[in-house]
Amino acid sequence: MSYEAILEVPVLVVSGPAGQSFLVVQSAADLVADFGRDGDRAVIRTNGDEWLKTAGVWAATGANFWGTLLAQGAEQVDQARQAAEQAQTIAEELGDLETGVMQAQAAAEASAAQAAAAVGGVIHDTTTAGIAATVDGQFFLVKGDGTNTYALMYKNVATVATLIASYPSKTALDATLATLTATYDQIGYLTPDDIFIWKDAADNIVGRVKKATAGWDIILQALRNVDGLTISEYQQLDPSGSPVYIVDANDNILWKAPPIGAVDGTPAEVVTARGTRTSLDARLSQSLDAYGNPLDQFGAKKLRQHSFRRRKILLGEAAQTIWGLSGDSYTHNNTRFSGAMASRLVARLGDAGGGWTGFGFGTDGVAPYALGGNQPGSINGNVRGAYGVSYVGNWTKSYAVVPSPDICCANTASGADAIYAWSPAAPLVSAVDLFWIGTADGVMQYAWGTYNAGNVADPASYTFGADTNINVQGTVGNCSFAALAGVPVAGPYMLRLRRVSGTCSPAGVNWQSAATGAVVHKLGATGSRLSHWATQCANTSFALALARLGITTVSIMLGPNDQAGSITPDTFGANMGILLDAIRVGAPAADRLVVMPPENQMGYLYPMPLYKAATAPVVAARYAAFLDTQSSFGDATNPAEYGSAGAVPLFNADNLHPEPTTGGRALADAILAFIGDQ
């Protein structure tokens, strides 16, 4: 199979006598034996010298194109162009190609005769001289300004000089050619009638490729019959059966035909792949994003640790699945999704312990704090209500700024300030780790309480044993940890932690059990941005602290506070990569899951779908799992629909947080469904 095409490109053609061509070359070296035909003339662009081909040999004539010959040839350039245009115009308007050609030829011959009469004379200095030397109806030439024009053609109309045409000087031509060479820009378009055209920056057509049809062949033949007009057709075939290419003088590909086997320009393989859809994109975009990932989620099977551990537990084998939920207020408030998720996992798989209880708090209360009295606000605490923490004394906070597992801690340098943390009796506690941020001089002491009776969350219900000192120094600013000795063999459990000296910055405790089942560490810091977490990744102790928690699956849900801070999507995606990499360092075998929250009603600069688009490829590149919860809420472009006053009210009236009993349940259900634990 072959392809025929015609490439029309704008060139400078100066026509000579009938049957001859006037060619422009860069240098005499271009005038090889097989270039042109006998009778053709050529001009050397660099110096204007004219050459003539006779008996197959090119030889200099001694004439110079930039001198007298430009005046002799300029008019016929214009006449040939006009004749070609007239041929096409007449053919289109009259519908009679032969008539159009005849009329075009007559016009060309008449114009040529007039031009010959003009150029047969001299180039006059002024129009007055030209009028004096001609009679009514004759043409004459007048010298140009020498800078922009070489000569001007006039017609004597009743002794009045009427301008007919102007001819550029060599200087003007060189400047124009230089500009075209430097700025020519080809843009391809495929028109409905199968014509491929090129346009310049001003939207002017500068080239086209037409299919060779019978009608077009007639037009081509008509144009060839115009004296002095040369039409060239080029076809380059790839012998391997590849498409037809059209190239420029520098072998740059300007256009290529569709490959063999294409249907309407589309490869047959793509036609098959698109099925009943009009395009492959129309089919794939129903379920895949621009990166080839499913629109809402991907990688659930990559949660290998949770998958095999869950199956072992369901088969009655001993195992623990330990989750770490990193996040902001969506995670921090256990009445939203984290508490519901923990309750479901524990109910289905068993209770393997309370996990992390964080000592950080988001808002200061009225100090000094007292049992049964004033307490700080937004305490990080535990994901489950049976585990808790209370403060006594003048504690302050370091929030979302330290490398602890939840990037928070409490601080004191005052007296015997204390923190109490408690756990229910079941499951049995096998070990408790204390985490702290190192200071230069901190020393604390801890003691275990024996439950007597009463409220298990009230330290007054316990009798405390002897205190054990613990150095909470280490590398200043790093997170350290140690196992606490003397854990009671039975509960309920109450831990008292008191300051002895120096500045002390405890971060939290990890309640551990040997029981089979699920552990959920709530590591949310309300108000935190992904950038806060990424910053802590630079401290290697952060990854070590996560590893100490024994996490087998990490979940990350962040974004709304980044929106509030106008963090760009690209920066958000980059920070996600930093956090995922740090988790891989600290817990190399752990599953990693990124959960994107739904768009809220705040109207921030960067909507959540932009964060999703920037995050998904980062997650995919790190062999992690991805879940977008947007579909569980509604259309991200119309968040008011699921706002507090919307048709499906899933958000709180603050327009920022999911309402715990509606949107919170939607979040929990989406995550549990993704991991197969509904």
C-alpha positions as CSV (number, residue, x, y, z in Angstrom):
1,M,0.0,0.0,0.0
2,S,1.3,3.4,-0.8
3,Y,0.3,6.9,0.1
4,E,0.2,10.0,-2.1
5,A,0.4,13.5,-0.7
6,I,1.2,17.0,-1.8
7,L,3.0,19.4,0.3
8,E,2.5,23.1,-0.4
9,V,4.9,25.3,1.5
10,P,5.6,29.0,1.0
11,V,8.7,29.5,-1.1
12,L,10.2,32.3,-3.2
13,V,9.9,31.3,-6.8
14,V,11.0,33.6,-9.6
15,S,9.7,32.3,-13.0
16,G,11.6,32.8,-16.2
17,P,10.5,32.2,-19.8
18,A,8.0,29.4,-20.5
19,G,9.4,26.0,-19.7
20,Q,12.3,27.4,-17.6
21,S,12.8,27.7,-13.9
22,F,14.6,30.3,-11.9
23,L,16.2,28.7,-8.9
24,V,17.8,30.1,-5.7
25,V,20.7,28.2,-4.1
26,Q,23.0,28.9,-1.2
27,S,26.2,28.5,-3.1
28,A,27.6,27.4,-6.4
29,A,28.4,24.0,-4.8
30,D,24.7,23.3,-4.8
31,L,24.6,23.4,-8.7
32,V,25.3,19.7,-9.3
33,A,24.7,17.9,-12.6
34,D,21.3,16.4,-11.6
35,F,19.9,19.7,-10.3
36,G,17.5,21.5,-12.6
37,R,17.2,21.1,-16.3
38,D,18.6,22.7,-19.4
39,G,17.5,26.3,-19.8
40,D,17.0,26.7,-16.1
41,R,18.7,29.7,-14.4
42,A,20.0,29.9,-10.8
43,V,21.1,32.7,-8.6
44,I,23.6,32.4,-5.8
45,R,21.9,33.8,-2.7
46,T,25.1,35.0,-1.0
47,N,26.3,37.2,-3.9
48,G,23.5,37.4,-6.5
49,D,25.6,35.8,-9.4
50,E,23.4,34.2,-12.1
51,W,24.1,30.7,-13.6
52,L,22.6,29.0,-16.6
53,K,22.3,25.2,-17.3
54,T,23.2,24.2,-20.8
55,A,23.8,20.6,-22.0
56,G,23.6,19.4,-18.4
57,V,26.3,21.8,-17.2
58,W,25.9,24.8,-15.0
59,A,28.0,27.9,-15.9
60,A,28.1,31.5,-14.7
61,T,26.5,34.0,-17.1
62,G,28.3,37.1,-15.7
63,A,24.9,38.8,-14.9
64,N,23.9,39.6,-11.3
65,F,20.4,38.9,-10.0
66,W,20.5,41.8,-7.5
67,G,21.2,44.2,-10.4
68,T,19.3,44.5,-13.6
69,L,17.8,41.0,-13.5
70,L,15.7,41.6,-10.4
71,A,13.8,44.4,-12.3
72,Q,13.3,42.0,-15.2
73,G,12.0,39.1,-13.1
74,A,10.1,40.8,-10.3
75,E,6.9,41.5,-12.2
76,Q,6.7,37.9,-13.5
77,V,6.9,36.6,-9.9
78,D,3.8,38.5,-9.1
79,Q,2.1,37.6,-12.4
80,A,2.8,33.9,-12.0
81,R,1.3,34.0,-8.5
82,Q,-1.7,35.9,-9.7
83,A,-2.2,33.5,-12.5
84,A,-2.1,30.6,-10.1
85,E,-4.6,32.2,-7.8
86,Q,-6.9,33.1,-10.6
87,A,-6.8,29.5,-11.8
88,Q,-8.0,28.2,-8.5
89,T,-10.5,31.0,-7.9
90,I,-12.0,30.7,-11.4
91,A,-12.2,26.9,-11.1
92,E,-14.0,27.1,-7.7
93,E,-16.4,29.9,-8.7
94,L,-17.4,28.7,-12.2
95,G,-17.1,25.0,-11.5
96,D,-15.5,24.7,-14.9
97,L,-11.8,23.9,-14.4
98,E,-10.9,24.0,-18.1
99,T,-12.5,27.4,-18.6
100,G,-10.8,28.6,-15.4
101,V,-7.5,27.4,-16.7
102,M,-7.9,29.1,-20.1
103,Q,-8.9,32.4,-18.5
104,A,-6.0,32.2,-16.1
105,Q,-3.6,31.5,-19.0
106,A,-5.0,34.4,-20.9
107,A,-4.6,36.7,-17.9
108,A,-1.1,35.4,-17.4
109,E,-0.1,36.0,-21.0
110,A,-1.6,39.5,-21.1
111,S,0.2,40.4,-17.8
112,A,3.4,38.9,-19.1
113,A,3.2,41.0,-22.3
114,Q,2.6,44.1,-20.3
115,A,5.5,43.2,-18.0
116,A,7.7,42.6,-20.9
117,A,6.9,46.0,-22.3
118,A,7.8,47.6,-18.9
119,V,11.0,45.8,-18.3
120,G,12.1,46.2,-21.9
121,G,12.7,49.9,-21.1
122,V,14.8,51.6,-18.5
123,I,14.3,52.2,-14.8
124,H,13.4,55.9,-14.5
125,D,14.5,58.2,-11.7
126,T,11.1,59.7,-11.2
127,T,7.4,59.1,-12.1
128,T,7.5,62.3,-14.1
129,A,10.3,60.8,-16.3
130,G,8.3,57.6,-16.6
131,I,5.1,59.4,-17.7
132,A,7.1,61.4,-20.2
133,A,8.6,58.2,-21.7
134,T,5.3,56.3,-22.1
135,V,1.9,56.7,-23.5
136,D,-1.5,56.0,-22.0
137,G,-1.8,52.3,-20.9
138,Q,1.9,51.5,-20.8
139,F,3.8,50.3,-17.8
140,F,7.1,51.8,-16.6
141,L,9.6,51.3,-13.7
142,V,10.8,53.8,-11.3
143,K,13.8,53.4,-8.9
144,G,12.9,52.5,-5.3
145,D,14.4,53.9,-2.1
146,G,17.2,51.3,-2.2
147,T,16.5,50.2,1.4
148,N,13.1,48.6,1.3
149,T,12.3,48.7,-2.4
150,Y,14.4,48.1,-5.5
151,A,11.9,49.3,-8.0
152,L,8.3,50.4,-8.3
153,M,6.0,49.6,-11.3
154,Y,3.5,52.2,-12.5
155,K,1.0,52.4,-15.3
156,N,0.4,55.5,-17.4
157,V,-3.3,56.2,-17.0
158,A,-4.2,59.3,-18.9
159,T,-0.8,60.9,-17.9
160,V,-1.3,59.9,-14.3
161,A,1.2,57.5,-12.7
162,T,-0.8,54.7,-11.1
163,L,1.2,52.3,-8.7
164,I,0.9,48.7,-9.8
165,A,3.5,46.8,-7.8
166,S,6.7,47.3,-5.7
167,Y,9.8,45.0,-5.6
168,P,11.9,44.5,-2.5
169,S,15.6,45.3,-2.4
170,K,18.2,42.7,-1.6
171,T,18.5,44.2,1.9
172,A,14.8,43.8,2.5
173,L,14.8,40.2,1.2
174,D,17.8,39.2,3.4
175,A,16.1,40.6,6.4
176,T,12.8,38.8,5.7
177,L,14.6,35.5,5.1
178,A,16.5,35.9,8.3
179,T,13.3,36.6,10.3
180,L,11.6,33.6,8.7
181,T,14.5,31.4,9.5
182,A,14.6,32.5,13.2
183,T,10.9,32.6,14.0
184,Y,9.1,30.1,11.7
185,D,6.9,28.0,13.8
186,Q,4.8,25.2,12.4
187,I,1.6,24.1,14.0
188,G,-0.3,21.1,12.6
189,Y,-4.1,20.9,12.2
190,L,-6.2,18.1,10.7
191,T,-9.2,19.7,8.9
192,P,-12.5,17.9,8.4
193,D,-11.8,17.5,4.7
194,D,-8.6,15.5,5.4
195,I,-6.3,18.4,4.7
196,F,-3.4,18.7,7.1
197,I,-2.4,22.3,7.4
198,W,0.3,24.4,9.2
199,K,-0.4,27.8,10.6
200,D,1.9,30.5,11.9
201,A,1.5,32.4,15.2
202,A,-0.8,34.8,13.4
203,D,-3.1,31.9,12.3
204,N,-2.1,32.3,8.7
205,I,-1.9,29.0,6.7
206,V,1.7,28.5,5.7
207,G,1.6,24.9,4.4
208,R,-0.8,22.1,3.7
209,V,-1.0,18.4,2.7
210,K,-3.8,17.3,0.5
211,K,-4.9,13.9,-0.5
212,A,-4.2,13.2,-4.2
213,T,-7.7,13.0,-5.7
214,A,-8.9,13.1,-9.3
215,G,-10.2,16.6,-8.9
216,W,-7.0,17.8,-7.3
217,D,-5.0,16.2,-10.1
218,I,-6.9,18.3,-12.6
219,I,-6.1,21.5,-10.7
220,L,-2.5,20.5,-10.5
221,Q,-2.4,19.9,-14.2
222,A,-4.0,23.3,-14.8
223,L,-1.5,25.0,-12.7
224,R,1.4,23.3,-14.5
225,N,0.1,24.7,-17.7
226,V,0.7,28.2,-16.5
227,D,3.9,29.5,-18.1
228,G,6.8,29.7,-15.8
229,L,5.0,28.1,-12.8
230,T,6.7,25.0,-11.3
231,I,4.7,22.5,-9.1
232,S,6.7,19.9,-7.2
233,E,5.3,16.8,-5.5
234,Y,7.3,14.8,-2.9
235,Q,6.7,11.4,-1.4
236,Q,8.9,9.6,1.1
237,L,8.1,6.0,1.9
238,D,9.5,4.0,4.8
239,P,10.5,0.6,3.3
240,S,9.7,-1.1,6.6
241,G,6.0,-0.4,6.1
242,S,5.9,2.5,8.6
243,P,3.9,5.6,7.9
244,V,4.7,8.1,5.2
245,Y,6.7,11.1,6.4
246,I,6.9,14.6,5.0
247,V,10.1,16.3,6.0
248,D,11.7,19.7,5.5
249,A,15.1,20.5,4.1
250,N,16.8,19.6,7.4
251,D,15.0,16.3,7.5
252,N,12.8,17.4,10.4
253,I,9.5,15.5,10.3
254,L,6.6,17.9,9.4
255,W,3.8,15.3,9.2
256,K,3.3,11.6,9.0
257,A,0.5,9.5,7.7
258,P,-1.4,7.1,9.9
259,P,0.1,3.6,10.2
260,I,-1.0,0.7,8.0
261,G,-4.1,-0.9,9.6
262,A,-5.4,2.3,11.0
263,V,-9.1,3.0,11.0
264,D,-10.0,6.6,10.3
265,G,-6.5,7.5,11.5
266,T,-6.6,5.4,14.6
267,P,-4.6,2.2,15.0
268,A,-6.8,-0.9,14.8
269,E,-5.5,-2.1,18.2
270,V,-6.8,1.1,19.8
271,V,-10.1,0.8,18.0
272,T,-10.5,-2.7,19.6
273,A,-9.4,-1.5,23.0
274,R,-12.0,1.3,23.1
275,G,-14.8,-1.2,22.8
276,T,-18.2,0.5,22.3
277,R,-16.9,3.9,23.4
278,T,-16.1,6.6,20.9
279,S,-12.5,6.8,22.2
280,L,-10.1,5.0,24.4
281,D,-10.1,7.9,26.8
282,A,-13.8,7.8,27.1
283,R,-13.6,4.2,28.2
284,L,-10.6,4.3,30.5
285,S,-11.6,7.6,32.2
286,Q,-14.7,5.9,33.6
287,S,-12.5,4.1,36.1
288,L,-8.9,5.3,35.9
289,D,-7.3,8.6,36.6
290,A,-4.6,10.3,34.4
291,Y,-2.0,8.0,36.1
292,G,-3.8,4.8,35.2
293,N,-4.9,4.3,38.8
294,P,-8.6,3.6,39.8
295,L,-10.3,6.8,40.5
296,D,-11.2,6.1,44.1
297,Q,-8.7,3.6,45.3
298,F,-5.8,1.2,44.5
299,G,-3.4,-1.1,46.2
300,A,-5.7,-2.8,48.8
301,K,-3.8,-6.1,48.2
302,K,-0.6,-4.3,49.1
303,L,-1.8,-4.3,52.8
304,R,-0.1,-7.6,53.1
305,Q,0.6,-7.5,56.9
306,H,-3.0,-6.8,57.8
307,S,-4.3,-9.3,55.2
308,F,-2.4,-12.3,56.4
309,R,-2.6,-11.5,60.1
310,R,-6.3,-11.0,59.9
311,R,-6.7,-14.4,58.1
312,K,-4.5,-16.1,60.8
313,I,-6.7,-14.6,63.5
314,L,-9.9,-15.7,61.8
315,L,-8.5,-19.2,61.5
316,G,-7.9,-19.3,65.2
317,E,-4.2,-18.8,65.0
318,A,-2.2,-16.4,67.3
319,A,-1.4,-13.1,65.7
320,Q,-1.7,-9.4,66.1
321,T,-2.5,-6.7,63.5
322,I,-1.2,-3.4,64.8
323,W,-2.4,-0.2,63.2
324,G,-1.0,3.3,63.5
325,L,-3.4,6.1,62.5
326,S,-1.4,9.3,61.7
327,G,-3.5,12.4,61.1
328,D,-5.0,15.6,62.2
329,S,-8.3,16.4,64.0
330,Y,-10.2,14.0,61.8
331,T,-8.2,11.2,63.4
332,H,-7.6,12.9,66.8
333,N,-11.3,13.0,67.7
334,N,-12.1,9.4,68.3
335,T,-15.8,10.0,67.9
336,R,-15.3,10.5,64.2
337,F,-13.7,7.5,62.5
338,S,-10.7,6.3,64.5
339,G,-12.8,5.1,67.5
340,A,-15.3,3.4,65.3
341,M,-12.6,1.7,63.3
342,A,-10.8,0.5,66.5
343,S,-14.1,-0.8,67.9
344,R,-14.8,-2.8,64.8
345,L,-11.4,-4.3,64.5
346,V,-11.3,-5.3,68.1
347,A,-14.8,-6.8,68.0
348,R,-14.0,-8.8,64.9
349,L,-10.4,-9.9,65.5
350,G,-10.0,-9.6,69.3
351,D,-8.5,-7.2,71.8
352,A,-4.7,-7.1,71.7
353,G,-4.3,-4.1,74.0
354,G,-4.8,-0.4,74.3
355,G,-1.8,0.8,72.4
356,W,-0.7,4.4,72.3
357,T,-1.9,7.0,74.9
358,G,-0.5,10.4,74.0
359,F,0.3,13.0,76.7
360,G,0.3,15.9,74.3
361,F,-2.7,18.3,74.3
362,G,-3.9,20.8,71.7
363,T,-5.2,23.7,74.0
364,D,-4.1,24.9,77.3
365,G,-6.5,24.8,80.2
366,V,-6.3,26.8,83.4
367,A,-3.3,25.7,85.4
368,P,-2.5,24.3,87.8
369,Y,-4.3,21.2,86.8
370,A,-6.0,19.0,89.4
371,L,-7.6,15.6,89.5
372,G,-11.3,16.1,89.2
373,G,-10.7,19.8,88.3
374,N,-9.2,21.8,85.5
375,Q,-7.6,19.8,82.7
376,P,-6.0,20.8,79.3
377,G,-8.1,20.7,76.2
378,S,-7.9,18.4,73.1
379,I,-5.8,15.8,74.9
380,N,-4.3,13.3,72.5
381,G,-5.1,10.3,74.8
382,N,-6.2,6.9,73.4
383,V,-8.4,5.8,70.6
384,R,-10.6,3.9,73.1
385,G,-12.5,5.5,75.9
386,A,-11.5,2.8,78.5
387,Y,-8.0,4.2,78.4
388,G,-7.2,7.7,79.7
389,V,-4.9,10.3,81.1
390,S,-5.1,13.1,83.7
391,Y,-2.7,16.0,84.7
392,V,-1.7,17.5,88.0
393,G,0.4,20.7,88.1
394,N,1.6,23.2,85.6
395,W,2.0,21.3,82.4
396,T,2.6,23.0,79.0
397,K,2.5,21.6,75.5
398,S,4.8,21.0,72.6
399,Y,2.3,20.3,69.8
400,A,3.0,19.0,66.3
401,V,6.7,20.0,66.7
402,V,8.5,17.0,68.2
403,P,9.6,13.6,66.8
404,S,7.3,11.5,69.0
405,P,4.9,9.0,67.4
406,D,2.1,11.6,67.4
407,I,4.6,14.6,67.1
408,C,3.5,16.0,70.5
409,C,4.5,15.9,74.1
410,A,3.8,17.6,77.5
411,N,6.4,19.6,79.4
412,T,7.1,20.6,83.0
413,A,9.8,22.1,85.1
414,S,7.7,22.6,88.2
415,G,7.6,20.7,91.5
416,A,6.2,17.3,91.6
417,D,3.8,17.7,88.6
418,A,2.3,14.4,87.7
419,I,0.5,12.6,84.9
420,Y,-1.8,9.6,85.5
421,A,-2.6,7.1,82.8
422,W,-4.9,4.1,83.2
423,S,-5.9,0.9,81.4
424,P,-8.8,-1.5,82.0
425,A,-8.2,-5.0,83.4
426,A,-8.7,-6.8,80.1
427,P,-6.8,-7.7,78.1
428,L,-3.9,-8.3,80.5
429,V,-1.1,-5.8,80.1
430,S,2.2,-7.5,79.4
431,A,4.4,-4.5,79.0
432,V,4.3,-0.7,79.0
433,D,6.8,1.6,77.2
434,L,7.3,5.2,78.2
435,F,8.2,7.7,75.4
436,W,9.8,11.1,76.0
437,I,11.6,13.9,74.3
438,G,15.1,14.3,75.6
439,T,16.2,17.3,77.7
440,A,19.5,18.2,79.3
441,D,18.5,17.4,82.9
442,G,15.1,15.7,83.2
443,V,14.5,13.0,85.9
444,M,11.1,11.5,86.6
445,Q,9.7,8.7,88.8
446,Y,6.9,6.2,88.2
447,A,4.8,4.0,90.4
448,W,2.0,1.4,89.8
449,G,-1.3,1.5,91.6
450,T,-3.2,-1.5,93.0
451,Y,-6.9,-1.2,92.5
452,N,-9.0,-1.1,95.6
453,A,-12.5,-0.2,94.6
454,G,-14.4,2.6,92.9
455,N,-13.9,4.5,89.7
456,V,-11.1,2.8,87.7
457,A,-10.2,6.1,86.1
458,D,-9.7,7.8,89.5
459,P,-6.2,7.6,91.0
460,A,-7.9,7.7,94.5
461,S,-9.2,4.2,93.8
462,Y,-5.6,2.9,93.9
463,T,-2.8,2.3,96.4
464,F,0.5,3.2,94.8
465,G,3.7,1.2,95.3
466,A,7.3,2.5,95.5
467,D,8.5,5.0,93.0
468,T,11.2,4.1,90.5
469,N,13.3,6.9,89.0
470,I,13.8,7.1,85.3
471,N,16.2,9.4,83.4
472,V,14.3,11.3,80.7
473,Q,17.3,13.0,79.2
474,G,19.1,11.4,76.3
475,T,19.8,13.4,73.1
476,V,18.1,16.8,73.5
477,G,15.2,17.0,71.2
478,N,15.2,13.4,70.2
479,C,12.5,10.9,71.0
480,S,13.6,8.1,73.4
481,F,11.7,5.2,75.0
482,A,12.1,2.6,77.7
483,A,10.1,-0.3,79.1
484,L,8.7,0.4,82.6
485,A,9.4,-2.2,85.2
486,G,7.0,-3.7,87.7
487,V,3.8,-3.9,85.6
488,P,1.1,-5.5,87.8
489,V,0.1,-9.0,86.8
490,A,-3.6,-8.0,86.8
491,G,-5.6,-4.9,86.4
492,P,-7.2,-2.5,86.2
493,Y,-3.9,-0.6,85.8
494,M,-3.0,2.9,87.0
495,L,0.4,4.5,86.2
496,R,1.6,7.6,88.1
497,L,4.4,9.6,86.5
498,R,6.0,12.5,88.5
499,R,8.7,15.0,87.9
500,V,11.8,14.7,90.2
501,S,14.1,17.4,88.7
502,G,15.0,19.3,85.6
503,T,12.8,19.8,82.6
504,C,10.7,16.8,81.7
505,S,8.9,16.2,78.4
506,P,7.0,12.9,78.5
507,A,5.2,12.1,75.2
508,G,3.1,9.0,76.0
509,V,2.9,5.3,76.8
510,N,2.2,2.2,74.9
511,W,-0.1,-0.4,76.6
512,Q,0.9,-3.8,75.3
513,S,-0.7,-7.2,75.6
514,A,0.2,-10.7,74.5
515,A,-3.4,-11.4,73.5
516,T,-4.4,-12.2,69.9
517,G,-6.3,-9.5,68.1
518,A,-6.1,-5.9,66.9
519,V,-4.2,-2.9,68.3
520,V,-5.0,0.6,67.1
521,H,-2.6,3.5,67.9
522,K,-4.3,6.9,67.5
523,L,-1.5,9.2,66.4
524,G,-3.6,12.2,65.5
525,A,-2.5,15.8,66.2
526,T,-5.4,18.2,65.8
527,G,-4.6,21.1,63.5
528,S,-1.5,19.5,62.1
529,R,-0.4,19.7,58.5
530,L,1.4,17.1,56.4
531,S,4.4,19.5,56.5
532,H,4.5,19.2,60.3
533,W,4.9,15.5,60.0
534,A,7.4,15.7,57.1
535,T,9.5,18.1,59.2
536,Q,9.9,15.5,62.0
537,C,11.0,12.9,59.4
538,A,14.4,14.7,59.3
539,N,15.0,13.4,62.9
540,T,15.8,9.8,62.7
541,S,14.4,9.2,66.2
542,F,10.9,9.7,64.7
543,A,11.2,6.6,62.6
544,L,12.6,4.7,65.5
545,A,9.7,5.7,67.7
546,L,7.2,4.4,65.2
547,A,9.1,1.2,65.0
548,R,9.0,0.8,68.7
549,L,5.2,0.8,68.6
550,G,5.4,-2.5,66.6
551,I,3.1,-1.1,63.8
552,T,2.3,-3.5,61.1
553,T,0.0,-1.1,59.1
554,V,0.3,2.7,59.0
555,S,-2.6,4.9,57.8
556,I,-2.2,8.6,57.0
557,M,-5.1,11.0,56.6
558,L,-4.1,14.7,56.3
559,G,-5.0,17.6,54.1
560,P,-7.6,20.1,55.5
561,N,-5.0,22.1,57.5
562,D,-2.7,22.1,54.5
563,Q,-5.6,23.6,52.5
564,A,-6.1,26.2,55.2
565,G,-2.4,27.2,54.9
566,S,-2.6,27.4,51.1
567,I,0.1,24.7,50.7
568,T,0.4,23.9,47.0
569,P,-0.6,20.5,45.8
570,D,2.9,19.7,44.6
571,T,4.3,20.5,48.0
572,F,1.7,18.4,49.6
573,G,2.6,15.5,47.4
574,A,6.3,15.9,48.0
575,N,5.7,16.0,51.8
576,M,3.7,12.8,51.5
577,G,6.6,11.1,49.9
578,I,8.9,12.2,52.7
579,L,6.6,10.8,55.4
580,L,6.0,7.5,53.5
581,D,9.8,7.1,53.1
582,A,10.4,7.8,56.8
583,I,7.9,5.1,57.7
584,R,9.6,2.7,55.4
585,V,12.9,3.4,57.3
586,G,11.4,3.0,60.7
587,A,9.1,0.1,60.0
588,P,10.4,-1.5,56.7
589,A,7.9,-4.3,56.8
590,A,4.8,-2.2,57.6
591,D,1.9,-1.7,55.2
592,R,1.3,1.9,54.2
593,L,-2.1,3.3,53.4
594,V,-2.8,6.9,52.4
595,V,-6.4,8.0,52.9
596,M,-7.6,11.3,51.3
597,P,-10.3,13.1,53.2
598,P,-13.3,14.6,51.3
599,E,-13.6,18.2,50.1
600,N,-15.0,20.4,52.8
601,Q,-17.2,23.5,52.5
602,M,-14.5,26.1,53.4
603,G,-13.8,27.1,49.9
604,Y,-10.0,27.0,50.2
605,L,-7.6,28.0,47.4
606,Y,-6.7,24.4,46.6
607,P,-9.6,21.9,46.7
608,M,-8.9,18.4,47.9
609,P,-9.1,16.8,44.4
610,L,-5.9,18.7,43.5
611,Y,-4.2,17.2,46.6
612,K,-5.4,13.8,45.5
613,A,-4.0,14.2,42.0
614,A,-0.6,15.2,43.4
615,T,-0.6,12.4,46.0
616,A,-1.8,9.4,44.1
617,P,1.4,9.0,41.9
618,V,3.6,9.5,44.9
619,V,1.8,6.7,46.7
620,A,1.8,4.4,43.7
621,A,5.5,4.9,43.2
622,R,6.2,3.7,46.7
623,Y,4.1,0.5,46.5
624,A,1.6,1.8,49.0
625,A,-2.2,1.7,49.1
626,F,-4.5,4.6,48.3
627,L,-8.1,5.4,49.3
628,D,-10.0,8.5,48.3
629,T,-13.1,8.9,50.5
630,Q,-14.7,11.5,48.3
631,S,-17.2,9.1,46.8
632,S,-18.5,8.3,50.2
633,F,-19.5,11.9,50.6
634,G,-20.5,13.2,47.2
635,D,-19.4,15.5,44.3
636,A,-16.3,17.4,45.3
637,T,-17.4,20.3,43.0
638,N,-20.6,20.6,45.0
639,P,-19.6,20.1,48.7
640,A,-22.6,22.1,49.9
641,E,-24.7,19.1,48.9
642,Y,-23.3,17.1,51.8
643,G,-22.7,20.1,54.1
644,S,-24.6,20.6,57.3
645,A,-27.5,22.1,55.5
646,G,-27.3,20.0,52.4
647,A,-29.5,17.2,51.1
648,V,-27.1,14.6,52.7
649,P,-25.7,16.4,55.8
650,L,-22.4,14.6,56.5
651,F,-20.4,17.6,57.7
652,N,-20.5,19.7,60.9
653,A,-21.8,23.2,60.8
654,D,-18.2,24.5,61.1
655,N,-17.9,23.4,57.4
656,L,-14.5,21.8,58.1
657,H,-15.1,18.5,60.0
658,P,-17.3,15.6,59.2
659,E,-20.1,15.3,61.8
660,P,-19.1,12.3,64.0
661,T,-22.4,10.4,63.8
662,T,-22.8,10.8,60.0
663,G,-19.7,11.8,58.1
664,G,-17.5,10.1,60.8
665,R,-19.4,6.9,60.1
666,A,-18.9,7.3,56.4
667,L,-15.2,7.6,56.9
668,A,-15.0,4.6,59.1
669,D,-17.1,2.5,56.6
670,A,-15.0,3.6,53.7
671,I,-11.7,2.5,55.4
672,L,-13.1,-0.7,56.8
673,A,-14.6,-1.7,53.4
674,F,-11.2,-1.0,51.8
675,I,-9.4,-3.3,54.2
676,G,-12.1,-5.9,54.1
677,D,-13.3,-5.6,57.7
678,Q,-16.8,-4.1,57.4
